[in-house]
């Protein structure tokens, strides 16, 4: 009896092992179904309240499976801007195939809150944003030998001050740019920008800095931004700062977008969901204040 | 102030209990008659008074009463012994129990051992090392932690990983104690093997909830592992030769019945076996060099019995993993060289002194060191014929070091009270990660050295505790206690008073209901990547910016003995965790920024139910465990502040483990596990998004839409491991051949998921067209093993 049991056990083991020996026995990968895709409307809308200008790009998501999908804007959507003072204005299509395909520059700055609604077919997405308070910069200084950045590289430095409004969360975006060599009235390019200040973080592709006032709420702040090493002679009269006061939503959107793009090829990283403030769709609606300054 | 009052009141209560006690005591040690090894949790029962007690970690027991007592000493796997004693004075009685062999266990099943329904402690599992050794093992390497993963409420992180995820907690929330000393990194080879060599271990106990007050410092579990003490009677040895590693354990008396030692060593040898081939490979490339990986660990312990009252133990563990790649060109005038080293390891040492201060009062004092260190170095150099040397190297070093002192008292004033109290102090030194960049050029007289990173952080941690295991009437038993801890770092002090209570009510002789509540505080954090246990995971302290993790856990349950062989327990639990730590989105390890800027803290919640049916005795033994659970996290900085499932949220987890002693010399074992797939984050859609930072035209950036974090489930995990052991008594030794297979039916279990796009030219259009596929990579197909072990 025991002998029979012994043989039966060996047989069962052999059957188990051999039955596993299919064609793909040593294959360690298996194709699986991707998550289900649902079309969503994507809206990127930026309202510069100081210029009365709104720029909107409307497109759609597409399945991860559609790798040959050409990026296309949705040009026949209905884009409506409203505010808490009764504004109800259609933002017209600009006719562009690339970039912002809805544009208006006659937006009246009034009230506190704006709402953007985008309708397209069965899609209806909307987002609201509040107007941030304008915060201005002063006491600019350019320092050739500005120290090293987080990667140990020598940098030049632009310093300036501002007074952060008290008892409110404030967020800023800073871009340092040079004017065009041929025509100094035209901007040329954003320079590499970084900072060692923990309240600031790098923007996309080192082209800007995002700043949160969490550590200096209501205080006077002296901010130090690092840029490519250069001489005073090279940049004199051509160095500018574009300063935006942005919403918390835009700050979160911009940060997550930068991180997501940085992590794209990192296998150990947990994927980052890009922030959205749209309901019924995804994207960002940002109302911001903007002012440009000449450094010296 | 209020907290101190409660604590003082508690001590007053303990003193009152002492004054009330009016009885005589019999106390002593219970050990194995053949080895002198102390028996932990051996049962002592008086048939006359129907009271009893158990031996502690050091085999010490104390029983108090009046008049005649008929005491039975019993322990699973040993023949019980009964003595009659007149309790008219305090007496010392040491007991040596004769071991019984496995087949006889069936016959001794009627021995009155401590039954599950009688214990006030709940959510606790003890798995005998002998049983662990019989479970089929990955590559034949017996692994204590992997055996524990087969218990309900305990999960593995992923394929082959030895990390423990207990009741929705993370691996850093487990207090792993080896002879009372915390072990910070309990794994070898990126988590595929644990650092514990089963040959050197005596017992393993896992506590998942209802924590007694004597433990503290972690939220989710306490894993108490004790090393063997060494045979006091005769010289013995065990060893094994396996596919991955070989090990040898020697133990014996230095002075019979007085001083003993045990030394156990294990080492992998793939690097040694492959060395000639690797050398030849380098030579064919015109280079000399070496590459490989190995790990080793050594456990050693000496114990000396000064008298019946005093005993000293000195134990140590040293373990190290090392990967290396060193090459040097030999066939050119200008020789380039490359040196890569990646090494990590633990050292723990404990000096423990047991003293029987009085028949009812036992003291254990421990001085210990625990050190975990990681070194990573990469260097490139060029040697010129004129002796010029150009070299650039980058080294990374991180770790943690503890010096600790602890004193514990066991006071047994009467059979109705078992009181424990004590205190602990730990000096921590954290190394959060230091980069050293070095550049040398002998011709240019350059010797540049730059250190980037953060300074070491020192912290002091202290704790005092008191608990009483009280019997109230014949049916009700309570273990109530308080644990008071403090953590001092950078001039800031965090204090915490943690009440603990665990109780049972006997419904009938075989059934009890249990309930427990425990609050915990954890002052150190492990900053780790989700998904893979890397030695680069950083232990970091609570600081003025990073708060301590805290939790509370409720559990209720029922326990029942089904006949003499089976035990059934059912438990439900709810655990709430605060200030759990995670990397901020996008933060990584090798960054120069302050680690405090890279982390974020949030909350966690875990709840579920566990069923365990266990058969400890007989030819066929093992267990069946099932867990239904939920585990979620919420961080303001992650997933837009919305709650999301923890990566290891596992709705169903089932394990069946069986050992069958077929013949006297043949045993068969099998383990089948099933678990819901891990929760991961995957993109379902792509789109283009705009970033505004630049000047001029907007930048469109390719973006992916993931939905909520961890909202995609990997395929479920299941596998069957089987093994068979053939044992034979030879002239001078006993040998065992073990054969088996991991993942016997070759299930392709998920390890990670990745996407791939293959481009092919379309013959009709001439354009390249892409095909997207989502793939699940598996790690281990069926892996057979063979292992030869011996003992003499």
Boltz contact constraints between the chains, C-beta under 6 A:
constraints:
  - contact:
      token1: [A, 16]
      token2: [B, 744]
      max_distance: 6.0
  - contact:
      token1: [A, 16]
      token2: [B, 745]
      max_distance: 6.0
  - contact:
      token1: [A, 20]
      token2: [B, 745]
      max_distance: 6.0
  - contact:
      token1: [A, 20]
      token2: [B, 746]
      max_distance: 6.0
  - contact:
      token1: [A, 20]
      token2: [B, 782]
      max_distance: 6.0
  - contact:
      token1: [A, 28]
      token2: [B, 777]
      max_distance: 6.0
  - contact:
      token1: [A, 28]
      token2: [B, 778]
      max_distance: 6.0
  - contact:
      token1: [A, 29]
      token2: [B, 775]
      max_distance: 6.0
  - contact:
      token1: [A, 29]
      token2: [B, 777]
      max_distance: 6.0
  - contact:
      token1: [A, 30]
      token2: [B, 748]
      max_distance: 6.0
  - contact:
      token1: [A, 30]
      token2: [B, 776]
      max_distance: 6.0
  - contact:
      token1: [A, 31]
      token2: [B, 773]
      max_distance: 6.0
  - contact:
      token1: [A, 31]
      token2: [B, 775]
      max_distance: 6.0
  - contact:
      token1: [A, 32]
      token2: [B, 774]
      max_distance: 6.0
  - contact:
      token1: [A, 32]
      token2: [B, 776]
      max_distance: 6.0
  - contact:
      token1: [A, 34]
      token2: [B, 774]
      max_distance: 6.0
  - contact:
      token1: [A, 35]
      token2: [B, 682]
      max_distance: 6.0
  - contact:
      token1: [A, 35]
      token2: [B, 684]
      max_distance: 6.0
  - contact:
      token1: [A, 35]
      token2: [B, 712]
      max_distance: 6.0
  - contact:
      token1: [A, 37]
      token2: [B, 684]
      max_distance: 6.0
  - contact:
      token1: [A, 37]
      token2: [B, 685]
      max_distance: 6.0
  - contact:
      token1: [A, 42]
      token2: [B, 687]
      max_distance: 6.0
  - contact:
      token1: [A, 44]
      token2: [B, 690]
      max_distance: 6.0
  - contact:
      token1: [A, 57]
      token2: [B, 690]
      max_distance: 6.0
  - contact:
      token1: [A, 59]
      token2: [B, 688]
      max_distance: 6.0
  - contact:
      token1: [A, 61]
      token2: [B, 685]
      max_distance: 6.0
  - contact:
      token1: [A, 61]
      token2: [B, 687]
      max_distance: 6.0
  - contact:
      token1: [A, 61]
      token2: [B, 705]
      max_distance: 6.0
  - contact:
      token1: [A, 62]
      token2: [B, 686]
      max_distance: 6.0
  - contact:
      token1: [A, 64]
      token2: [B, 683]
      max_distance: 6.0
  - contact:
      token1: [A, 64]
      token2: [B, 686]
      max_distance: 6.0
  - contact:
      token1: [A, 64]
      token2: [B, 772]
      max_distance: 6.0
  - contact:
      token1: [A, 65]
      token2: [B, 772]
      max_distance: 6.0
  - contact:
      token1: [A, 67]
      token2: [B, 757]
      max_distance: 6.0
  - contact:
      token1: [A, 67]
      token2: [B, 770]
      max_distance: 6.0
  - contact:
      token1: [A, 67]
      token2: [B, 772]
      max_distance: 6.0
  - contact:
      token1: [A, 68]
      token2: [B, 769]
      max_distance: 6.0
  - contact:
      token1: [A, 68]
      token2: [B, 770]
      max_distance: 6.0
  - contact:
      token1: [A, 71]
      token2: [B, 688]
      max_distance: 6.0
  - contact:
      token1: [A, 99]
      token2: [B, 698]
      max_distance: 6.0
  - contact:
      token1: [A, 150]
      token2: [B, 592]
      max_distance: 6.0
  - contact:
      token1: [A, 175]
      token2: [B, 693]
      max_distance: 6.0
  - contact:
      token1: [A, 177]
      token2: [B, 695]
      max_distance: 6.0
  - contact:
      token1: [A, 187]
      token2: [B, 695]
      max_distance: 6.0
  - contact:
      token1: [A, 190]
      token2: [B, 694]
      max_distance: 6.0
  - contact:
      token1: [A, 190]
      token2: [B, 695]
      max_distance: 6.0
  - contact:
      token1: [A, 198]
      token2: [B, 597]
      max_distance: 6.0
  - contact:
      token1: [A, 203]
      token2: [B, 693]
      max_distance: 6.0
  - contact:
      token1: [A, 204]
      token2: [B, 691]
      max_distance: 6.0
  - contact:
      token1: [A, 204]
      token2: [B, 693]
      max_distance: 6.0
  - contact:
      token1: [A, 207]
      token2: [B, 693]
      max_distance: 6.0
  - contact:
      token1: [A, 207]
      token2: [B, 694]
      max_distance: 6.0
  - contact:
      token1: [A, 208]
      token2: [B, 693]
      max_distance: 6.0
  - contact:
      token1: [A, 257]
      token2: [B, 689]
      max_distance: 6.0
  - contact:
      token1: [A, 257]
      token2: [B, 691]
      max_distance: 6.0
  - contact:
      token1: [A, 259]
      token2: [B, 585]
      max_distance: 6.0
  - contact:
      token1: [A, 259]
      token2: [B, 586]
      max_distance: 6.0
  - contact:
      token1: [A, 261]
      token2: [B, 701]
      max_distance: 6.0
  - contact:
      token1: [A, 263]
      token2: [B, 586]
      max_distance: 6.0
  - contact:
      token1: [A, 268]
      token2: [B, 529]
      max_distance: 6.0
  - contact:
      token1: [A, 271]
      token2: [B, 681]
      max_distance: 6.0
  - contact:
      token1: [A, 271]
      token2: [B, 706]
      max_distance: 6.0
  - contact:
      token1: [A, 272]
      token2: [B, 585]
      max_distance: 6.0
  - contact:
      token1: [A, 272]
      token2: [B, 586]
      max_distance: 6.0
  - contact:
      token1: [A, 273]
      token2: [B, 706]
      max_distance: 6.0
  - contact:
      token1: [A, 274]
      token2: [B, 703]
      max_distance: 6.0
